[in-house]
Amino acid sequence: MDQRVARLKTSKDALVLAGNAQWRGNTLIETQALSRAKELKAAEEGFVSPVEQAIAFALYAYEEEMTRLKGRSSPANRIRGLFAKLGPLPAVEALALRRPSSGFAALEKAGSQELSFETVLDRFPEFFSEAAVFAARSRLAGQALGFLDISSVDIEDGSPPVADDVARRMFEGFNAPDLDFYLSWKPRYQQTVDLVREAIARGQTEDIFDLVWKTKDNNVSNAGSGMPSFALIDALKDKLLAVIETIAEDASPECFDAIVERFTKWRQTGELKAIPRLLIARAFATLHPEFYPTTVDATVLDKALEWFRVHTGLATLDSENWAFKARWLSQHLDSLWCFNDDLQRNMFPWFVLDQIRGYRQVGEPEGAAPDYKPRPSSAYAELPASVRKIRLRHNDLQEALYKQLCQIYPKEQVWCERPTGSGGYADMLVTRPGAGCLIYEIKVSHTALGAVREALGQLLEYAYVDSEHGFEADELIIVAEPELDSKTAEYLARLNAQFQLKLRYQHLIIPTDQ
């Protein structure tokens, strides 16, 4: 760099030098001075770190391109306002997680993608969420991300949906590859969707009549106790087949209202005792997974909407139409994160609801644990052999531990796969009225130290991340088959003494008759 450029102290001085160099035909000094002007301007505007400076340069590139296209000065006032409101890094994260911005589109058209905000995320992935980096890199690679047409809060109005730390942790937990949602539920969900799609394509709606109207759990959602009797459903079969055809042709919220009106008339004529709104909603979710989540109960959906309002800025809707609110939620989720497919997105609200069922205020009594249900080995059929072997052994250990604990404590106090409220599941949790709980994490490992290494982070997260809805744990217990060796015992003792933890190792032997 020329010494005259290096000595510059302000962006204004740099621009003056660049102008003089241009007048003299010295393109080298002009280029260096313009580059230095951007660096100094970024520092003057508070962009200090390398990643912040890269964000500033992307902002300036967009403003320069807009100025060139419009033939007049065109500052990006809305984006600058977003930076002022959220800070540069959160604002760029929010921009990346939305549809391609006007800035990206303008720079892409000018062949200057390397100057976009997306490139900043690609260069500095450690400062952004995995979802945002994935979205940015997909966009740079020219891959479409499948956003829907319904608009959520317009980011260019300065009020973007932004996930807080609680929501980010929840999404991270939801993306755990060994989550039972993916191992057990999603393959069955996909099977139902495929069956429905094929039947609709053939024009054979009768093939899916039972799946839509008579199956209590059709793998999209459980209809619970709100189903009409089979006799009533069969009596209305022709009309309900027509409903399937109507929904297949029209997925709109307006169609949902029209279908509810049909059922209302049937009730008025005495053909129905009540309007099965949940079943109607499930029909829409079953026939149109591209739009609708699996939260088909209106009350349950409202709980999900409230959670996303608090933690992701979801706009409040004044509507009683389940389809409108459900579709709005799907669009909102697509604007926040990049899901692998529609089914994964549709399952996320239910995952959140499953997690927040574990919420309770500190000191609030714990409810009774549900009955233990061993996972079927078929749930892991599609896994690689080595992974399947570990999962099945984990199941065996979990069942053995459950039986042991039920010999010590009432079974209503012994929880299996207890939602933590922060996106995880404790392998086993024992509640003790009037005392703290016991949290168990099971590991399949060749050594006690290996089990401790794998379990420690999870146990600390379950016990200490969420102080408001925490477990008040008396002990954090690592469970594995290897015997505890002296070195690992010393390690645990040191951790407990130095950091005032409550760690314990439990050597578990599976009975030979299990």
C-alpha positions as CSV (number, residue, x, y, z in Angstrom):
1,M,0.0,0.0,0.0
2,D,1.2,3.5,-0.9
3,Q,2.4,5.4,2.2
4,R,0.0,8.3,1.3
5,V,-2.9,5.9,1.6
6,A,-1.6,4.2,4.7
7,R,-1.4,7.6,6.5
8,L,-5.0,8.5,5.9
9,K,-7.1,9.0,9.1
10,T,-10.6,9.6,7.8
11,S,-12.8,8.3,5.1
12,K,-13.4,11.8,3.8
13,D,-9.6,12.3,3.3
14,A,-9.4,9.0,1.5
15,L,-12.1,10.0,-0.9
16,V,-10.4,13.3,-1.6
17,L,-7.2,11.4,-2.4
18,A,-9.0,9.0,-4.6
19,G,-10.6,11.9,-6.5
20,N,-7.2,13.5,-7.0
21,A,-5.7,10.2,-8.2
22,Q,-8.5,9.7,-10.7
23,W,-7.9,13.3,-12.1
24,R,-4.2,12.5,-12.5
25,G,-4.9,9.1,-14.1
26,N,-3.2,7.2,-11.2
27,T,-5.6,4.2,-11.0
28,L,-3.4,2.3,-8.5
29,I,-3.6,5.1,-5.9
30,E,-7.3,5.6,-6.7
31,T,-8.1,1.9,-6.1
32,Q,-6.1,1.8,-2.8
33,A,-7.7,5.1,-1.6
34,L,-11.2,3.9,-2.3
35,S,-10.6,0.6,-0.5
36,R,-9.1,2.5,2.5
37,A,-12.1,4.9,2.5
38,K,-14.4,1.9,3.0
39,E,-12.2,0.6,5.9
40,L,-12.2,4.0,7.6
41,K,-15.9,4.5,7.0
42,A,-16.7,1.1,8.6
43,A,-14.6,2.0,11.7
44,E,-16.3,5.4,11.9
45,E,-19.7,3.8,11.8
46,G,-18.8,1.3,14.6
47,F,-18.0,-1.8,12.5
48,V,-14.8,-2.9,14.3
49,S,-14.2,-6.6,14.2
50,P,-13.3,-8.4,10.9
51,V,-16.8,-9.9,10.6
52,E,-18.4,-6.5,11.3
53,Q,-16.2,-4.9,8.7
54,A,-17.1,-7.6,6.1
55,I,-20.8,-6.8,6.9
56,A,-20.1,-3.1,6.4
57,F,-18.4,-3.7,3.0
58,A,-21.4,-5.8,1.9
59,L,-23.7,-3.0,2.9
60,Y,-21.6,-0.4,1.0
61,A,-21.6,-2.7,-2.1
62,Y,-25.4,-2.9,-2.1
63,E,-25.7,0.9,-1.6
64,E,-23.2,1.5,-4.5
65,E,-25.1,-0.9,-6.8
66,M,-28.5,0.8,-5.9
67,T,-26.9,4.2,-6.6
68,R,-25.6,3.0,-10.0
69,L,-29.0,1.6,-11.0
70,K,-31.0,4.6,-9.8
71,G,-28.6,7.3,-10.9
72,R,-28.8,9.0,-7.5
73,S,-27.6,8.4,-4.0
74,S,-29.4,5.5,-2.5
75,P,-28.6,4.7,1.1
76,A,-30.0,1.4,2.4
77,N,-32.0,3.1,5.2
78,R,-34.2,0.1,6.1
79,I,-31.2,-2.2,6.4
80,R,-29.3,0.4,8.4
81,G,-32.3,0.7,10.6
82,L,-32.3,-3.0,11.2
83,F,-28.6,-2.9,12.1
84,A,-29.3,-0.1,14.6
85,K,-32.2,-2.1,16.1
86,L,-30.7,-5.6,16.3
87,G,-27.0,-5.1,15.8
88,P,-25.1,-6.1,12.6
89,L,-24.6,-9.8,13.3
90,P,-28.2,-10.6,14.4
91,A,-29.6,-8.5,11.5
92,V,-27.5,-10.3,8.9
93,E,-28.6,-13.6,10.4
94,A,-32.2,-12.6,10.1
95,L,-31.7,-11.4,6.5
96,A,-30.1,-14.7,5.6
97,L,-32.9,-16.8,7.1
98,R,-35.5,-14.9,5.1
99,R,-36.2,-15.1,1.3
100,P,-33.3,-13.8,-0.9
101,S,-33.1,-10.1,0.0
102,S,-33.3,-7.3,-2.6
103,G,-29.6,-6.7,-1.8
104,F,-28.6,-10.2,-2.8
105,A,-30.8,-10.1,-5.9
106,A,-29.2,-6.8,-7.0
107,L,-25.7,-8.0,-6.4
108,E,-26.4,-11.3,-8.0
109,K,-27.7,-9.6,-11.2
110,A,-24.5,-7.4,-11.2
111,G,-22.4,-10.5,-10.9
112,S,-21.1,-9.4,-7.5
113,Q,-22.4,-12.2,-5.2
114,E,-19.0,-12.2,-3.5
115,L,-20.0,-8.8,-2.0
116,S,-23.3,-10.0,-0.5
117,F,-24.3,-10.6,3.2
118,E,-24.5,-14.3,2.2
119,T,-20.8,-14.3,1.5
120,V,-20.1,-12.9,4.9
121,L,-21.9,-15.9,6.5
122,D,-19.9,-18.2,4.3
123,R,-16.6,-16.6,5.3
124,F,-17.4,-16.3,9.0
125,P,-19.7,-19.3,9.9
126,E,-18.6,-19.4,13.5
127,F,-20.5,-16.2,14.2
128,F,-23.9,-17.4,12.9
129,S,-26.3,-20.3,13.4
130,E,-25.9,-23.5,11.3
131,A,-29.3,-22.8,9.8
132,A,-28.3,-19.3,8.6
133,V,-25.0,-20.5,7.2
134,F,-26.8,-23.3,5.4
135,A,-29.3,-20.8,3.9
136,A,-26.6,-18.5,2.8
137,R,-24.5,-21.2,1.2
138,S,-27.5,-22.7,-0.5
139,R,-28.4,-19.3,-2.0
140,L,-24.8,-18.7,-3.2
141,A,-25.0,-22.2,-4.8
142,G,-28.2,-21.2,-6.6
143,Q,-30.3,-23.8,-4.6
144,A,-34.0,-22.9,-4.0
145,L,-35.2,-23.3,-0.4
146,G,-38.9,-23.7,-1.1
147,F,-40.4,-20.7,0.7
148,L,-44.1,-20.3,0.6
149,D,-46.1,-17.4,-0.8
150,I,-47.8,-16.2,2.4
151,S,-46.0,-13.3,3.8
152,S,-45.0,-13.1,7.4
153,V,-43.6,-9.9,9.1
154,D,-41.8,-7.9,6.4
155,I,-38.2,-7.7,7.4
156,E,-37.7,-4.5,5.4
157,D,-40.2,-2.8,7.6
158,G,-37.7,-3.2,10.4
159,S,-39.6,-5.9,12.4
160,P,-38.2,-9.3,11.3
161,P,-38.9,-12.6,13.0
162,V,-35.8,-13.4,15.0
163,A,-35.3,-16.5,17.1
164,D,-34.1,-15.8,20.6
165,D,-31.6,-18.1,22.5
166,V,-34.4,-20.3,23.8
167,A,-35.7,-20.9,20.3
168,R,-32.3,-21.5,18.9
169,R,-31.6,-24.1,21.5
170,M,-34.9,-25.7,20.7
171,F,-34.2,-25.9,17.0
172,E,-30.7,-27.3,17.7
173,G,-32.2,-30.0,19.9
174,F,-34.8,-30.8,17.2
175,N,-32.0,-31.4,14.7
176,A,-30.3,-34.1,16.8
177,P,-29.9,-37.0,14.3
178,D,-30.9,-39.7,16.7
179,L,-34.1,-38.0,17.8
180,D,-37.0,-40.5,18.0
181,F,-39.1,-38.1,16.0
182,Y,-37.0,-39.0,13.0
183,L,-36.3,-42.7,13.8
184,S,-39.9,-43.6,14.6
185,W,-42.5,-41.0,13.7
186,K,-41.2,-39.5,10.5
187,P,-41.0,-42.7,8.5
188,R,-44.6,-43.5,9.3
189,Y,-45.6,-39.9,8.6
190,Q,-43.9,-40.1,5.2
191,Q,-45.6,-43.4,4.5
192,T,-49.1,-41.9,5.1
193,V,-48.3,-38.8,2.9
194,D,-47.1,-41.1,0.1
195,L,-50.2,-43.2,0.3
196,V,-52.4,-40.2,0.2
197,R,-50.5,-38.6,-2.7
198,E,-50.7,-41.7,-4.8
199,A,-54.4,-42.2,-4.1
200,I,-55.2,-38.6,-5.1
201,A,-53.1,-39.0,-8.2
202,R,-55.1,-42.1,-9.2
203,G,-58.4,-40.4,-8.3
204,Q,-59.1,-43.2,-5.8
205,T,-60.1,-41.3,-2.7
206,E,-61.9,-44.3,-1.4
207,D,-58.5,-46.0,-0.9
208,I,-57.7,-43.4,1.8
209,F,-61.1,-43.0,3.3
210,D,-60.3,-44.9,6.5
211,L,-56.9,-43.3,6.8
212,V,-58.4,-39.8,6.8
213,W,-61.7,-40.3,8.7
214,K,-61.6,-43.6,10.7
215,T,-58.0,-44.1,11.8
216,K,-57.4,-42.7,15.3
217,D,-53.6,-42.2,14.7
218,N,-52.9,-41.9,11.0
219,N,-49.3,-41.0,11.6
220,V,-49.9,-37.4,10.8
221,S,-51.8,-36.8,14.1
222,N,-53.8,-38.6,16.7
223,A,-57.5,-37.7,16.6
224,G,-57.9,-38.6,20.2
225,S,-61.4,-38.9,21.6
226,G,-62.9,-36.4,19.2
227,M,-63.8,-38.9,16.5
228,P,-67.4,-39.6,15.5
229,S,-68.6,-43.2,15.7
230,F,-67.7,-45.4,12.8
231,A,-71.4,-45.8,12.2
232,L,-71.9,-42.1,11.7
233,I,-68.8,-41.9,9.5
234,D,-69.9,-44.8,7.3
235,A,-73.4,-43.2,7.0
236,L,-71.8,-40.1,5.6
237,K,-69.2,-41.9,3.5
238,D,-70.2,-40.4,0.1
239,K,-70.3,-36.9,1.6
240,L,-66.9,-37.4,3.3
241,L,-65.4,-38.8,0.1
242,A,-66.5,-35.5,-1.6
243,V,-64.9,-33.6,1.3
244,I,-61.6,-35.3,0.5
245,E,-61.9,-34.4,-3.1
246,T,-62.6,-30.8,-2.3
247,I,-59.7,-30.5,0.1
248,A,-57.4,-32.2,-2.4
249,E,-58.3,-29.5,-4.9
250,D,-58.3,-26.5,-2.6
251,A,-55.9,-26.2,0.4
252,S,-56.9,-22.6,1.3
253,P,-58.1,-21.4,4.7
254,E,-61.3,-20.3,2.9
255,C,-61.9,-23.9,1.9
256,F,-61.4,-24.9,5.5
257,D,-64.2,-22.5,6.6
258,A,-66.4,-23.9,3.8
259,I,-65.8,-27.5,4.9
260,V,-66.7,-26.6,8.5
261,E,-69.9,-25.0,7.2
262,R,-70.8,-28.3,5.5
263,F,-70.4,-30.2,8.7
264,T,-72.4,-27.5,10.5
265,K,-75.3,-28.1,8.1
266,W,-75.1,-31.9,8.7
267,R,-75.3,-31.3,12.4
268,Q,-78.3,-29.1,12.0
269,T,-80.1,-31.8,10.0
270,G,-79.2,-34.4,12.7
271,E,-76.7,-36.3,10.6
272,L,-73.9,-35.4,13.1
273,K,-73.9,-34.8,16.9
274,A,-70.9,-32.5,16.8
275,I,-68.6,-30.9,14.4
276,P,-65.3,-32.8,14.4
277,R,-63.0,-29.8,13.9
278,L,-59.9,-31.6,14.8
279,L,-60.7,-34.3,12.2
280,I,-61.3,-31.7,9.6
281,A,-58.0,-30.0,10.4
282,R,-56.2,-33.4,10.3
283,A,-57.7,-34.0,6.8
284,F,-56.1,-30.7,5.6
285,A,-52.8,-31.6,7.3
286,T,-52.9,-35.1,5.8
287,L,-53.7,-34.0,2.2
288,H,-51.5,-30.9,2.2
289,P,-48.3,-31.4,4.2
290,E,-46.7,-28.7,2.0
291,F,-48.8,-26.1,4.0
292,Y,-50.0,-27.5,7.3
293,P,-48.2,-28.7,10.5
294,T,-49.3,-31.7,12.6
295,T,-50.7,-29.6,15.4
296,V,-54.3,-30.1,14.3
297,D,-56.0,-29.4,17.7
298,A,-56.9,-25.7,17.7
299,T,-56.1,-25.2,21.4
300,V,-52.8,-27.0,21.0
301,L,-52.0,-24.8,18.0
302,D,-52.7,-21.7,20.0
303,K,-50.2,-22.8,22.6
304,A,-47.6,-23.3,19.9
305,L,-48.4,-19.9,18.4
306,E,-48.0,-18.2,21.7
307,W,-44.6,-19.9,22.3
308,F,-43.4,-18.8,18.8
309,R,-44.7,-15.3,19.4
310,V,-42.7,-15.0,22.6
311,H,-39.5,-16.6,21.3
312,T,-39.4,-15.8,17.6
313,G,-41.5,-12.7,17.1
314,L,-44.4,-14.4,15.3
315,A,-47.1,-11.8,14.6
316,T,-50.4,-12.3,16.5
317,L,-53.4,-13.2,14.3
318,D,-57.0,-12.3,15.1
319,S,-58.6,-15.3,13.5
320,E,-60.5,-18.4,14.6
321,N,-59.7,-20.2,11.4
322,W,-57.3,-23.1,12.2
323,A,-56.1,-23.4,8.6
324,F,-55.2,-19.7,8.4
325,K,-53.2,-19.8,11.7
326,A,-51.6,-23.1,10.9
327,R,-50.5,-22.0,7.5
328,W,-49.2,-18.7,8.9
329,L,-47.1,-20.7,11.4
330,S,-45.6,-22.8,8.6
331,Q,-44.7,-19.7,6.6
332,H,-43.1,-18.2,9.7
333,L,-41.0,-21.3,10.4
334,D,-39.8,-21.3,6.8
335,S,-38.8,-17.6,7.2
336,L,-36.7,-18.5,10.3
337,W,-35.0,-21.8,9.5
338,C,-34.1,-24.1,6.7
339,F,-35.8,-27.5,7.2
340,N,-34.8,-30.6,5.3
341,D,-38.4,-30.9,4.0
342,D,-42.0,-30.0,4.8
343,L,-42.5,-32.9,7.1
344,Q,-39.6,-31.9,9.3
345,R,-41.0,-28.4,9.5
346,N,-44.5,-29.7,10.3
347,M,-43.2,-31.8,13.2
348,F,-41.3,-29.0,14.8
349,P,-44.2,-27.3,16.6
350,W,-45.2,-30.6,18.1
351,F,-41.6,-31.1,19.3
352,V,-41.7,-27.7,20.9
353,L,-45.0,-28.5,22.6
354,D,-43.6,-31.8,23.8
355,Q,-40.6,-29.9,25.3
356,I,-42.7,-27.2,27.1
357,R,-44.8,-29.8,28.7
358,G,-41.8,-30.3,30.9
359,Y,-41.9,-26.6,31.9
360,R,-42.7,-26.0,35.5
361,Q,-41.9,-23.2,37.9
362,V,-39.2,-24.0,40.5
363,G,-40.9,-25.6,43.5
364,E,-44.0,-26.6,41.5
365,P,-45.1,-30.2,42.1
366,E,-44.3,-32.7,39.3
367,G,-47.1,-34.7,37.7
368,A,-47.2,-38.5,37.4
369,A,-44.8,-40.1,34.9
370,P,-46.5,-41.9,32.0
371,D,-46.2,-45.6,31.6
372,Y,-42.9,-46.9,30.2
373,K,-43.1,-47.9,26.5
374,P,-39.9,-49.6,25.1
375,R,-39.0,-48.4,21.7
376,P,-39.6,-51.0,19.0
377,S,-36.4,-52.4,17.4
378,S,-38.1,-51.7,14.0
379,A,-37.7,-48.0,14.6
380,Y,-33.9,-48.4,13.9
381,A,-34.2,-50.6,10.8
382,E,-33.0,-47.9,8.5
383,L,-29.9,-47.0,10.5
384,P,-26.4,-48.2,9.7
385,A,-25.6,-51.4,11.4
386,S,-23.0,-49.9,13.8
387,V,-25.4,-47.1,14.9
388,R,-28.4,-49.6,15.1
389,K,-26.3,-51.8,17.4
390,I,-25.6,-48.9,19.8
391,R,-29.2,-47.7,19.8
392,L,-30.6,-51.2,20.6
393,R,-28.1,-51.7,23.4
394,H,-29.1,-48.3,24.8
395,N,-32.7,-49.5,24.7
396,D,-31.7,-52.6,26.7
397,L,-29.8,-50.5,29.3
398,Q,-32.7,-48.1,29.6
399,E,-35.3,-50.9,30.2
400,A,-33.0,-52.5,32.8
401,L,-32.5,-49.2,34.6
402,Y,-36.2,-48.5,34.5
403,K,-37.0,-51.8,36.2
404,Q,-34.3,-51.2,38.8
405,L,-35.6,-47.7,39.7
406,C,-39.2,-48.9,39.9
407,Q,-38.1,-51.3,42.6
408,I,-36.9,-48.4,44.6
409,Y,-39.4,-45.6,43.8
410,P,-43.1,-45.6,42.8
411,K,-43.3,-45.9,39.0
412,E,-45.2,-42.7,38.7
413,Q,-42.0,-40.9,39.9
414,V,-39.8,-42.6,37.3
415,W,-39.8,-40.8,33.9
416,C,-38.3,-42.2,30.8
417,E,-37.2,-39.8,28.0
418,R,-38.2,-36.8,30.1
419,P,-38.4,-33.6,28.0
420,T,-36.0,-31.0,29.4
421,G,-37.7,-27.9,28.0
422,S,-34.5,-26.8,26.2
423,G,-34.6,-29.2,23.3
424,G,-33.3,-32.4,24.9
425,Y,-34.6,-35.5,26.6
426,A,-33.2,-37.0,29.8
427,D,-32.8,-40.8,29.5
428,M,-34.3,-41.2,33.0
429,L,-35.5,-38.9,35.7
430,V,-36.8,-39.7,39.1
431,T,-38.9,-37.1,41.0
432,R,-38.9,-37.2,44.7
433,P,-41.6,-35.1,46.5
434,G,-39.9,-32.7,49.0
435,A,-36.5,-33.4,47.5
436,G,-34.5,-32.7,44.3
437,C,-34.8,-35.1,41.3
438,L,-32.2,-37.6,40.0
439,I,-31.2,-37.2,36.4
440,Y,-29.7,-40.3,34.6
441,E,-27.9,-40.3,31.3
442,I,-27.2,-43.7,29.8
443,K,-24.1,-44.3,27.5
444,V,-23.0,-47.2,25.5
445,S,-19.2,-47.1,26.0
446,H,-16.2,-49.4,26.4
447,T,-14.9,-47.4,29.4
448,A,-16.3,-45.5,32.3
449,L,-14.3,-42.4,31.3
450,G,-15.8,-42.6,27.8
451,A,-19.3,-42.7,29.2
452,V,-18.5,-39.7,31.5
453,R,-17.1,-37.8,28.6
454,E,-20.2,-38.3,26.5
455,A,-22.8,-37.7,29.2
456,L,-21.3,-34.8,31.1
457,G,-22.3,-32.0,28.7
458,Q,-25.9,-33.3,28.5
459,L,-26.3,-33.7,32.2
460,L,-25.0,-30.2,32.9
461,E,-27.4,-28.7,30.3
462,Y,-30.4,-30.5,31.7
463,A,-29.6,-29.4,35.2
464,Y,-28.3,-25.8,34.8
465,V,-29.3,-24.2,31.5
466,D,-32.8,-23.3,32.3
467,S,-33.0,-21.9,35.9
468,E,-36.6,-20.9,35.5
469,H,-37.9,-24.3,34.6
470,G,-35.0,-26.3,36.0
471,F,-35.1,-29.7,37.6
472,E,-33.5,-28.9,41.0
473,A,-31.3,-32.0,40.6
474,D,-29.9,-33.6,43.7
475,E,-27.7,-35.9,41.6
476,L,-26.5,-36.2,38.0
477,I,-25.9,-39.8,37.3
478,I,-23.9,-41.4,34.4
479,V,-25.0,-44.9,33.7
480,A,-22.9,-47.4,31.7
481,E,-21.8,-51.0,31.7
482,P,-18.1,-50.7,32.4
483,E,-17.0,-50.8,36.0
484,L,-15.8,-47.5,37.5
485,D,-12.0,-47.4,37.5
486,S,-9.9,-45.5,40.0
487,K,-8.8,-42.7,37.6
488,T,-12.4,-41.9,36.5
489,A,-13.5,-42.0,40.1
490,E,-10.8,-39.5,41.0
491,Y,-11.9,-37.3,38.0
492,L,-15.5,-37.3,39.2
493,A,-14.5,-36.5,42.7
494,R,-12.4,-33.6,41.5
495,L,-15.2,-32.2,39.4
496,N,-17.6,-32.4,42.3
497,A,-15.2,-30.8,44.7
498,Q,-13.8,-28.0,42.5
499,F,-17.1,-27.1,40.8
500,Q,-19.6,-28.1,43.4
501,L,-21.3,-30.5,41.1
502,K,-23.4,-33.6,42.0
503,L,-22.0,-36.2,39.7
504,R,-22.2,-39.9,40.3
505,Y,-21.4,-43.0,38.2
506,Q,-23.6,-46.0,38.2
507,H,-22.3,-49.4,36.9
508,L,-25.3,-51.1,35.3
509,I,-25.5,-54.9,34.7
510,I,-28.3,-56.1,32.5
511,P,-29.9,-59.3,34.0
512,T,-29.3,-62.4,31.9
513,D,-33.0,-63.1,31.7
514,Q,-33.8,-59.7,30.0
